[in-house]
Amino acid sequence: MTDHIIVERSADHPGVQIIRFNRPDKKNAITRAMYVTMTDALTAADADPDIRAIAFLGTEGCFSAGNDLGDFLAAAMGGGMPGEVIGFLHALVRARKPLVSGVDGLAIGIGTTMHLHCDLTIASARSQFRTPFVDLALVPEAASSLIAPRVMGHQRALAMLAAGEPFSGEEAREAGLVWKVLEPQAVESATLAAASKLAAKPPEALRISRDLIRGDREEIIARIDEEARHFAARLQSAEARAAFEAFMRR
């Protein structure tokens, strides 16, 4: 358990479990312990009939800057992508309850790709979605190489995942990554309102509808694992070491 992830429920939003990044001093960079807490929260939500929707939120001006590189590399250099990351991604894909997310500000790396697994995402106009995988001599993760081209088309997916181009909140909406774009102060309340509306719907009908819309989860799990194998190999490469050394010198 870590206080860098707050898992809570609100009396104003019955049936909604909130998973909130709470490490603003580090731009909500995600450690392995934070992944474990989020995975446990998703697993518990699936088993709790009183939870009917899940909302991911960050802090003002930042959703998440992605992996905490020091924590991530300490594990990854010894044997590939950390198991805590893979465990979270699998839990995200297999989540049985609707997933809603609210983004204000930075959303980097997995802070971007996790929204491909959310059912509704609301972002502020000042949000910036960016995935600098190739800049670090790595490859996409979270099955983004499979889902993003389907959602965005080839060119916008390549611009985001390979070229590392940043997308504003409005550009992300146009690309299909985001449902709505609002003013920063409205993002959290609108995200929780959307989650509440889903939580109030007939749960079994919603579950079946969501399964039909999302399609084959095993295909997505297989792509996550395939990407992870490439990711692990890339981490051992000379160009990745050079890229990370250059990044750390900034």
N, C-alpha and C positions, 0 to 999 in steps of 0.2 A: 504494500500500500504506500502511496506517496501523496502528499498534499499538493503536488504540482498538477494533479488531476482531481477535480472536485466532482463527485457523483452525488446528485441530489434530486429531490422532487420538490415541486412547488404546489402549495395548496390552491394557487390560482390556475394551475394547469394539471388537473387530475388525469392520471394515466400516462403522464409524460415523465420519462427519466432524462435528466440533463447530465451530459458529460462535458465538463468545462475545462479547457486548458487554463492553468493558473500558475504560469511561470513567466510573468511579463518582463522580469529583469533579463531573461535570456530569450526574449521574443518567442516564448512558448516552444522552444526547441525540445524535441521529444527524446527522453531517455528510455532505456530498456524498462526501467521500473514503471514509467508512465504507460508504456505499451501494455505491460502486464495488468495494470489497474483498468485500462480501457477494455482489454479482453475479458477480464473478470466481470466488468459491468455489463458487457454485451451478453455474456453467457448467463448471468443472473437474470437479465431482462427477459431473455427467451423463456426462462423457466417460471417467470412470475406472471400470472394471468392479470394482475392488477396494472402491469406496465403494458401499454398498448402502442407507444411510440417513443422514439429516442431522439433527443436533440443534441447535436454537437455545437458548442460555442467556444469562442476564444475570449480575448480581452480587448479592450478598446484599442483600435489601431493595429491589432495583430491577431490573426487566427493562429498560425504556427509557421515558424521559420524552417520546419522540417526536422530532420534528425539532428540531435546533439552530436556533432561530428566527433568530439573527443570520446564520448561514451560509445558511439556507434563503431568507430574505428578500433577501439580497444578490443571489442568482441569480434568484429568482422575480419580483421587482419589475421586472426588465428584460425578461421574456418568458414569464411563466407558470411552471408547475411545472417544477422543474429536471429535465433529462434523466436525471440520475443516479437520481432517485427513480423515474421511469417505467421505466427500464431494470431496476432491482431488482424492481419489481412484476411486470413481464413475466417475468423470470427465475423469480420465485417461483411464478407461475401455471404456467409451462411446465416446472418441475422434474420430472424423470423418476424421481427417487428419493423414497421416503417422507420426509416432513418431520414432525419431532417437536419440541415446544417445552416449556420449563420456565420458569414465571413465579413469582417471589417478589417481592412488593411492587408498586411502581408500574409500570403499563403504560398509557401515555397515547398518544392519537392513533394513529399507525401502530404503536406498541408494543402496541396492542390489535388493530387491524384485520388485522395480518399473521397472527394466529392463525386467522383465518377460512380461510387457505390451508394451514394445517397439518393433518396427518392425526390427530395426537393431541397434546393439550396438557394438561400437568399443572401445577397452580397451588397455591400455598400459601393457607391460609385468610385470611392477612393481605393478600393481593393486592388491588389496586384497578385495575379496568379502566375507563378513561374516555376519551371522544372529544369534546373541547370545540370541535368544528368550527364550529357555528353561533354559539357564544359569541365566536368570532373573526371572525364574519360570513363564514365560508367554508362549504364543503359537504363531505360525506363523500368519502373516497378509498379506493383499494385494492379497488374493486368492492364495498365494504361495503354500499352502497345496494342491491345486487342479492343478495348472499349472506346478509347478516344477517336480512332478513325471512324468507328460506327456512328459516334455522336457528332463529330465535327467535320468529317470528311478528311481525306488524306492530307491535303495541304495544310490545313490549320492544325491537325494533329502533329504533323512533322514540325511545323513552326514552333509549337509548344514543347514537344518532347525531345526533339533532336536539335533544333536550332536554338532552343532556350529562350525564345522570344517571350517577353512579358505580355500578359493579357490584362487589360483593365477589367473592372467589374462589368461594364457594358459590352466589351469585346467577348468576355466569357459568356454573357447572356446570349449574344448573337451566335456564339459557337455551340450553344446547347449545354454548356457545363453548369450554368446557373439558370434558375427559374425566374427570379425577379431581382431588380436592382433598386435599392432604396437609399435614403439618406442614412448616414452612419448611426444616428441616434434612434432610428426606427428598426434596425436590423434584428436586434435581440427580441423585441416584443413581437415582431412579425414572424420570426422563426418559431417562437413558442406558440403563437396563435395557430400557425400552420400545423404544428405537431399536435396541438389540442384538437383541431378539426379532424385529423386522421384518427386520433385516439378515440373520438366519439363515434366513429363509424362501426357498423357491424364487423367484428374482428375476423370472422372466418371468411366472409365475402371479400374483405380487404386483403386477407392473406392470399387467397386464390388469385385475385386480380393482380396483386403484386408479383406473384410467382409467374403468371402468364406474361406479364410485361417484361420482367427481368430475364426470363429464359433460363438456359441451362447453367446452373452454378458450377458444375464440375468442369465445364470448358474454361470458366474464369479461373478456378482453382489451378487447373493445369497450366494456364498461362502465367499465373503468379509464380508457380514453382519453376517453370522454364526460365522466366526472367531472372529469378533468384540464382539459378545456376550460372547464367551469363554474368550476372552482377558479381558473384563470388569470383569468377575467373578474372573479370576486369580488375577487381580490387588487388589482385596479385600482379598486375601488369606494371611495367616500367612507366608507361605514360600516365597511369592513375597515380602512382607514387609522386611523379613530377607535378601533376595537377594539384594534388592535395598539399604538397609542400608549398607550391606557389600560393594556394588559397590561404594557408596558415600564415604566410608572411605578410598578408595584406594588413 
